[in-house]
Amino acid sequence: MLAAQNITGEWYGALKVQGIELPLIFHITETDSAYTATMDSPDQKAFGIPVTTTHFISDTLKLELKNLGATYKGVLADQRISGTFIQMGNSFPLDLGREALQKEPLKRPQEPQAPFPYATEEVVFHNETAAIDLGGTLTLPEGDGNFPAVILISGSGPQDRNEEILGHKPFLVIADYLTRNGIAVLRYDDRGVAKSTGNFATATSADFATDVAAAIAYLKTRKEIDSAKIGLVGHSEGGLIAPMVAADSKDVGFIVLLAGTGIRGDVLLLKQEELIARASGVSEERIAKSKLRNKELFFLVRQFENQDALKEAVADQINAYIDEEDREEFPEGMNREAYVNQQVSKLANPWMLYFLKHNPATDLQKVTCPVLAVNGSTDLQVPATENLSAIKAALEQGGNQDVTIKEYTGLNHLFQESETGAPGEYGVIEQTFSPLVLKEVTEWILEQTKEQQN
């Protein structure tokens, strides 16, 4: 009975994943015949996650969370449990104690702190095409106005105005640097995120381009902004969207592509998956097999316009792969049907349908304003060599002679100085954005706006 009293109650711990601490809380209770438990992951806003089985024998605690494909095994001694959390084949040390943990603050030395030597204003602007409102932040340099301005365009996935990822806020760092150097900056939450309305899940890159157009229209209403000197700075997918807008608008004075894409979506994703898998230590045999299957699936997606018909075709293909492997085990405790549905939803959605088919060269050929395209040599998500050369070729084919292309040695997809470029490093690296790239991008923008002034 003593052991039972010792194990019940709240146990606190933290997983360290990709340099980030993820607090976990286990609630263990005892009934007449057994133990039951739930788990909370407060930072993920997930509470009461059921623990499928809870065993405590002698001094050893064993937990299984089938829905997460996770297990925990630890040994209790002196009101501490020392153990290992395993999820999807990955093992993490996890020690549990009775007191709530104080999270270790992330070291992000580049994150600017108030007071700022410029004006910061919360703004809302309307996208008439989509009938949505977008919430953002406008930073204005010191002075009387008529400032050049840029709009920051985020990468793929639902992003807030700071493009926050793993404790880094790249757009906050960029906006701060540009504004300190005399350039106004508008950054905003993606549709459906934070203070922006709309539905992110049903939107494509073309839809996001209308959000950028609405941002331009808004800046043109601001007396502090020189409407002849509005440019776009797009990161990753944002670097695909910027040319879409610039090709269709005379109001764009220049564009900066930070790890922008230059090759068709399906070709890019195949290369991305291959490079990340290799950096993660996956065998060449598995890489080749995965690449072949993804190539087949991407080809299948590109044949369809109708989403419902596509879902059926993708489900059939995934089921064929499962039968071919005679597979019975599925990740995260899913059954076959749930696994197939998960794979279908990843591929048969509006964003993916558009992205896999879209070739950025089509828009780049129509861009006539000055273009700066930069990337890092260790970028595994948008590989520098293939994409920068494709961007250059498309712009030249369209007759644009005001093009600057630069590859920076040792920088990853987030423009951090990195060892391998693997996404697992993003959170571990303290640097948010290369100071050299910040400096050179700013100098290029100031050069463009000076020329426009003359």
JOGITA-V665117 format. One record per residue. N is the residue number from 0. SS is DSSP state (helix for helix, strand for strand, loop for the rest). NEAR is the number of other C-alpha atoms within 12 Angstrom. D_CENTER is the distance of its C-alpha to the mean C-alpha in Angstrom with 2 decimals. Layout:
# JOGITA-V665117
<<N & SS & NEAR & D_CENTER> <N & SS & NEAR & D_CENTER>>
This chain:
# JOGITA-V665117
<<0 & loop & 12 & 48.97> <1 & helix & 9 & 47.99> <2 & helix & 20 & 44.94> <3 & helix & 25 & 43.87> <4 & helix & 16 & 44.11> <5 & helix & 26 & 42.05> <6 & helix & 38 & 39.06> <7 & loop & 29 & 38.72> <8 & strand & 24 & 36.70> <9 & strand & 26 & 33.33> <10 & strand & 34 & 31.62> <11 & strand & 31 & 28.73> <12 & strand & 36 & 26.41> <13 & strand & 34 & 22.95> <14 & strand & 31 & 20.85> <15 & strand & 26 & 19.30> <16 & strand & 23 & 16.08> <17 & loop & 20 & 14.16> <18 & loop & 25 & 16.09> <19 & strand & 26 & 15.37> <20 & strand & 28 & 18.32> <21 & strand & 30 & 18.03> <22 & strand & 31 & 21.37> <23 & strand & 35 & 23.28> <24 & strand & 33 & 26.61> <25 & strand & 40 & 29.12> <26 & strand & 30 & 32.01> <27 & strand & 33 & 34.96> <28 & strand & 25 & 38.10> <29 & strand & 21 & 41.36> <30 & loop & 13 & 43.49> <31 & loop & 9 & 47.00> <32 & loop & 11 & 45.94> <33 & loop & 16 & 42.32> <34 & strand & 27 & 39.20> <35 & strand & 31 & 36.20> <36 & strand & 33 & 32.80> <37 & strand & 29 & 29.51> <38 & strand & 36 & 26.28> <39 & strand & 27 & 24.04> <40 & strand & 24 & 20.49> <41 & helix & 21 & 20.55> <42 & helix & 17 & 17.11> <43 & helix & 13 & 15.70> <44 & loop & 13 & 18.54> <45 & strand & 17 & 20.19> <46 & strand & 19 & 23.94> <47 & strand & 20 & 26.93> <48 & strand & 25 & 25.24> <49 & strand & 25 & 28.39> <50 & strand & 30 & 29.59> <51 & loop & 24 & 31.41> <52 & strand & 23 & 34.05> <53 & strand & 33 & 35.21> <54 & strand & 29 & 37.93> <55 & strand & 31 & 39.65> <56 & strand & 19 & 42.58> <57 & loop & 17 & 44.44> <58 & loop & 23 & 41.74> <59 & strand & 24 & 38.84> <60 & strand & 37 & 36.07> <61 & strand & 32 & 34.20> <62 & strand & 35 & 31.44> <63 & strand & 29 & 29.77> <64 & strand & 32 & 26.82> <65 & helix & 24 & 26.98> <66 & helix & 24 & 24.27> <67 & helix & 26 & 21.73> <68 & loop & 25 & 23.51> <69 & strand & 30 & 24.28> <70 & strand & 33 & 27.50> <71 & strand & 39 & 28.79> <72 & strand & 31 & 32.09> <73 & strand & 32 & 33.65> <74 & strand & 27 & 37.07> <75 & strand & 27 & 38.51> <76 & strand & 19 & 40.65> <77 & loop & 14 & 41.64> <78 & loop & 23 & 39.21> <79 & strand & 24 & 36.21> <80 & strand & 31 & 34.46> <81 & strand & 27 & 33.20> <82 & strand & 28 & 31.15> <83 & strand & 28 & 28.27> <84 & strand & 33 & 25.40> <85 & strand & 25 & 24.54> <86 & strand & 25 & 21.71> <87 & loop & 20 & 21.18> <88 & loop & 14 & 23.43> <89 & strand & 16 & 21.63> <90 & strand & 18 & 23.96> <91 & strand & 26 & 23.29> <92 & strand & 23 & 26.22> <93 & strand & 31 & 26.56> <94 & strand & 32 & 29.57> <95 & strand & 36 & 30.59> <96 & strand & 31 & 32.93> <97 & loop & 23 & 34.62> <98 & loop & 18 & 33.12> <99 & loop & 17 & 29.75> <100 & loop & 20 & 27.63> <101 & loop & 12 & 26.76> <102 & loop & 18 & 23.16> <103 & loop & 14 & 23.09> <104 & loop & 14 & 21.36> <105 & loop & 24 & 18.47> <106 & loop & 18 & 19.73> <107 & loop & 27 & 17.85> <108 & loop & 18 & 20.89> <109 & loop & 26 & 19.43> <110 & loop & 26 & 18.43> <111 & loop & 23 & 21.23> <112 & loop & 12 & 23.73> <113 & loop & 10 & 26.14> <114 & loop & 9 & 28.67> <115 & loop & 19 & 27.25> <116 & loop & 20 & 29.69> <117 & loop & 26 & 28.44> <118 & strand & 26 & 28.18> <119 & strand & 25 & 25.13> <120 & strand & 19 & 25.30> <121 & strand & 20 & 23.44> <122 & strand & 25 & 23.65> <123 & strand & 26 & 23.31> <124 & strand & 34 & 23.73> <125 & strand & 28 & 24.53> <126 & strand & 28 & 23.32> <127 & loop & 19 & 26.64> <128 & loop & 17 & 25.52> <129 & loop & 25 & 23.18> <130 & loop & 18 & 25.28> <131 & strand & 26 & 22.45> <132 & strand & 30 & 22.10> <133 & strand & 39 & 19.17> <134 & strand & 33 & 19.16> <135 & strand & 40 & 18.39> <136 & strand & 32 & 19.85> <137 & strand & 39 & 22.32> <138 & strand & 41 & 23.51> <139 & strand & 39 & 26.94> <140 & loop & 30 & 28.80> <141 & loop & 20 & 32.22> <142 & loop & 18 & 35.01> <143 & loop & 14 & 36.49> <144 & loop & 21 & 33.77> <145 & loop & 26 & 33.54> <146 & strand & 35 & 30.34> <147 & strand & 43 & 28.09> <148 & strand & 48 & 24.64> <149 & strand & 49 & 21.10> <150 & strand & 52 & 18.38> <151 & strand & 49 & 14.77> <152 & strand & 55 & 12.48> <153 & loop & 45 & 8.71> <154 & loop & 38 & 6.36> <155 & loop & 31 & 5.71> <156 & loop & 27 & 5.31> <157 & loop & 30 & 7.37> <158 & loop & 32 & 7.02> <159 & loop & 33 & 10.20> <160 & loop & 38 & 12.44> <161 & loop & 38 & 11.52> <162 & loop & 36 & 7.77> <163 & strand & 27 & 8.18> <164 & strand & 31 & 6.54> <165 & loop & 30 & 9.41> <166 & loop & 28 & 11.99> <167 & strand & 33 & 11.19> <168 & strand & 32 & 11.50> <169 & helix & 42 & 11.42> <170 & helix & 46 & 12.62> <171 & helix & 36 & 15.30> <172 & helix & 34 & 16.50> <173 & helix & 46 & 16.70> <174 & helix & 43 & 18.38> <175 & helix & 38 & 20.78> <176 & helix & 35 & 21.84> <177 & helix & 39 & 22.42> <178 & helix & 37 & 24.32> <179 & helix & 27 & 26.47> <180 & loop & 30 & 27.40> <181 & loop & 33 & 28.60> <182 & strand & 43 & 25.70> <183 & strand & 45 & 24.66> <184 & strand & 49 & 20.97> <185 & strand & 49 & 19.53> <186 & strand & 48 & 15.97> <187 & strand & 45 & 15.20> <188 & loop & 41 & 13.26> <189 & loop & 44 & 11.93> <190 & loop & 42 & 14.77> <191 & loop & 27 & 15.20> <192 & loop & 25 & 13.17> <193 & loop & 22 & 15.37> <194 & loop & 23 & 18.30> <195 & loop & 30 & 17.57> <196 & loop & 24 & 19.45> <197 & loop & 28 & 18.96> <198 & loop & 23 & 17.28> <199 & loop & 29 & 13.65> <200 & loop & 23 & 14.38> <201 & loop & 24 & 17.17> <202 & loop & 27 & 15.78> <203 & loop & 31 & 15.37> <204 & helix & 41 & 14.49> <205 & helix & 31 & 18.17> <206 & helix & 31 & 17.93> <207 & helix & 45 & 15.23> <208 & helix & 36 & 17.73> <209 & helix & 33 & 20.31> <210 & helix & 47 & 18.33> <211 & helix & 50 & 18.44> <212 & helix & 38 & 22.11> <213 & helix & 33 & 22.76> <214 & helix & 44 & 21.35> <215 & helix & 40 & 23.79> <216 & helix & 25 & 26.57> <217 & helix & 31 & 26.01> <218 & helix & 41 & 26.20> <219 & loop & 28 & 29.38> <220 & loop & 15 & 30.98> <221 & loop & 24 & 30.56> <222 & loop & 16 & 33.71> <223 & loop & 28 & 32.03> <224 & strand & 33 & 29.98> <225 & strand & 30 & 31.62> <226 & strand & 30 & 30.62> <227 & strand & 27 & 31.56> <228 & strand & 38 & 28.92> <229 & strand & 45 & 25.61> <230 & strand & 50 & 22.82> <231 & strand & 48 & 19.19> <232 & strand & 48 & 16.49> <233 & strand & 43 & 13.42> <234 & strand & 38 & 10.42> <235 & loop & 42 & 9.30> <236 & loop & 41 & 9.82> <237 & helix & 39 & 11.36> <238 & helix & 45 & 13.71> <239 & helix & 47 & 14.78> <240 & helix & 48 & 15.43> <241 & helix & 52 & 17.44> <242 & helix & 51 & 20.14> <243 & helix & 40 & 20.43> <244 & helix & 42 & 21.40> <245 & helix & 37 & 23.49> <246 & helix & 32 & 25.35> <247 & loop & 24 & 26.44> <248 & loop & 28 & 27.22> <249 & loop & 22 & 29.84> <250 & loop & 31 & 28.29> <251 & loop & 41 & 25.60> <252 & loop & 41 & 27.24> <253 & strand & 44 & 24.74> <254 & strand & 48 & 21.16> <255 & strand & 47 & 18.96> <256 & strand & 49 & 16.41> <257 & strand & 52 & 14.03> <258 & loop & 47 & 13.01> <259 & loop & 53 & 13.87> <260 & loop & 51 & 14.92> <261 & loop & 42 & 18.66> <262 & loop & 39 & 19.24> <263 & loop & 30 & 19.21> <264 & helix & 35 & 16.17> <265 & helix & 32 & 17.98> <266 & helix & 31 & 19.16> <267 & helix & 36 & 15.78> <268 & helix & 30 & 14.27> <269 & helix & 32 & 17.55> <270 & helix & 31 & 17.44> <271 & helix & 32 & 13.89> <272 & helix & 31 & 14.91> <273 & helix & 32 & 18.20> <274 & helix & 29 & 17.13> <275 & helix & 30 & 14.70> <276 & helix & 28 & 17.47> <277 & helix & 23 & 20.09> <278 & helix & 24 & 18.47> <279 & loop & 20 & 18.22> <280 & loop & 15 & 21.95> <281 & loop & 17 & 22.16> <282 & loop & 16 & 25.60> <283 & helix & 16 & 26.26> <284 & helix & 14 & 28.01> <285 & helix & 17 & 25.04> <286 & helix & 25 & 22.77> <287 & helix & 20 & 25.45> <288 & helix & 20 & 25.89> <289 & helix & 24 & 22.22> <290 & helix & 28 & 21.98> <291 & helix & 19 & 25.16> <292 & helix & 22 & 24.11> <293 & helix & 31 & 20.74> <294 & helix & 25 & 22.77> <295 & helix & 22 & 25.22> <296 & helix & 35 & 22.72> <297 & helix & 35 & 20.92> <298 & helix & 25 & 24.44> <299 & helix & 30 & 25.39> <300 & helix & 38 & 22.58> <301 & helix & 29 & 23.66> <302 & loop & 20 & 27.19> <303 & loop & 26 & 26.52> <304 & loop & 18 & 26.31> <305 & loop & 17 & 27.17> <306 & helix & 25 & 24.42> <307 & helix & 19 & 27.00> <308 & helix & 18 & 28.78> <309 & helix & 29 & 25.59> <310 & helix & 29 & 24.76> <311 & helix & 23 & 28.28> <312 & helix & 28 & 28.13> <313 & helix & 35 & 24.88> <314 & helix & 30 & 26.37> <315 & helix & 21 & 29.55> <316 & helix & 27 & 27.84> <317 & helix & 32 & 25.88> <318 & helix & 24 & 29.19> <319 & helix & 18 & 30.98> <320 & helix & 24 & 28.74> <321 & helix & 22 & 29.40> <322 & helix & 13 & 33.14> <323 & helix & 11 & 33.18> <324 & helix & 12 & 31.92> <325 & loop & 12 & 34.11> <326 & loop & 16 & 31.15> <327 & loop & 17 & 31.76> <328 & loop & 16 & 29.05> <329 & loop & 22 & 25.58> <330 & helix & 23 & 22.59> <331 & helix & 22 & 22.06> <332 & helix & 22 & 25.66> <333 & loop & 22 & 25.17> <334 & loop & 19 & 28.12> <335 & helix & 24 & 28.20> <336 & helix & 19 & 27.77> <337 & helix & 19 & 24.70> <338 & helix & 24 & 23.09> <339 & helix & 28 & 24.02> <340 & helix & 23 & 22.72> <341 & helix & 22 & 19.29> <342 & helix & 29 & 19.18> <343 & helix & 31 & 20.58> <344 & helix & 26 & 18.05> <345 & helix & 24 & 15.19> <346 & helix & 36 & 17.24> <347 & loop & 36 & 19.53> <348 & loop & 30 & 17.44> <349 & helix & 30 & 17.73> <350 & helix & 30 & 14.34> <351 & helix & 33 & 14.84> <352 & helix & 35 & 18.51> <353 & helix & 31 & 17.94> <354 & helix & 33 & 15.30> <355 & helix & 33 & 17.46> <356 & helix & 29 & 20.51> <357 & loop & 29 & 19.47> <358 & loop & 28 & 20.83> <359 & loop & 44 & 19.69> <360 & helix & 33 & 23.16> <361 & helix & 26 & 24.80> <362 & helix & 31 & 23.35> <363 & helix & 43 & 23.53> <364 & loop & 29 & 27.23> <365 & loop & 28 & 27.88> <366 & loop & 39 & 26.35> <367 & loop & 31 & 29.29> <368 & loop & 38 & 27.94> <369 & strand & 37 & 27.19> <370 & strand & 44 & 23.95> <371 & strand & 43 & 22.31> <372 & strand & 45 & 19.85> <373 & strand & 47 & 18.58> <374 & strand & 46 & 16.63> <375 & strand & 41 & 16.94> <376 & loop & 32 & 19.14> <377 & loop & 33 & 17.03> <378 & loop & 43 & 13.85> <379 & loop & 42 & 13.49> <380 & loop & 41 & 10.64> <381 & loop & 49 & 12.67> <382 & loop & 40 & 16.05> <383 & helix & 41 & 18.02> <384 & helix & 31 & 21.49> <385 & helix & 28 & 21.03> <386 & helix & 42 & 18.79> <387 & helix & 38 & 20.68> <388 & helix & 26 & 23.97> <389 & helix & 29 & 23.07> <390 & helix & 45 & 22.05> <391 & helix & 36 & 25.30> <392 & helix & 24 & 27.39> <393 & helix & 30 & 26.27> <394 & helix & 34 & 26.91> <395 & helix & 24 & 30.23> <396 & helix & 20 & 31.22> <397 & loop & 22 & 30.82> <398 & loop & 18 & 33.07> <399 & loop & 24 & 30.67> <400 & loop & 20 & 32.22> <401 & loop & 22 & 30.23> <402 & strand & 32 & 27.33> <403 & strand & 29 & 26.05> <404 & strand & 33 & 23.96> <405 & strand & 29 & 23.06> <406 & strand & 30 & 21.47> <407 & strand & 31 & 21.06> <408 & loop & 25 & 22.21> <409 & loop & 24 & 20.21> <410 & strand & 39 & 16.90> <411 & loop & 39 & 13.56> <412 & loop & 43 & 10.45> <413 & loop & 47 & 9.87> <414 & loop & 44 & 13.66> <415 & loop & 38 & 14.75> <416 & strand & 31 & 18.10> <417 & loop & 31 & 17.51> <418 & loop & 22 & 19.82> <419 & loop & 27 & 18.24> <420 & loop & 36 & 14.73> <421 & loop & 36 & 13.58> <422 & helix & 33 & 10.17> <423 & helix & 25 & 12.68> <424 & helix & 33 & 13.85> <425 & loop & 36 & 10.93> <426 & loop & 29 & 12.18> <427 & loop & 28 & 15.75> <428 & loop & 34 & 16.06> <429 & loop & 28 & 17.45> <430 & loop & 30 & 16.94> <431 & loop & 40 & 14.04> <432 & loop & 36 & 15.03> <433 & loop & 31 & 18.11> <434 & helix & 23 & 21.15> <435 & helix & 21 & 22.72> <436 & helix & 35 & 20.04> <437 & helix & 31 & 20.12> <438 & helix & 19 & 23.90> <439 & helix & 25 & 24.22> <440 & helix & 37 & 21.83> <441 & helix & 33 & 23.76> <442 & helix & 21 & 27.05> <443 & helix & 32 & 26.26> <444 & helix & 36 & 25.39> <445 & helix & 29 & 28.58> <446 & helix & 21 & 30.54> <447 & helix & 33 & 29.49> <448 & helix & 31 & 30.33> <449 & helix & 19 & 33.57> <450 & helix & 16 & 34.58> <451 & helix & 21 & 33.92> <452 & helix & 16 & 36.11> <453 & loop & 9 & 38.98>>
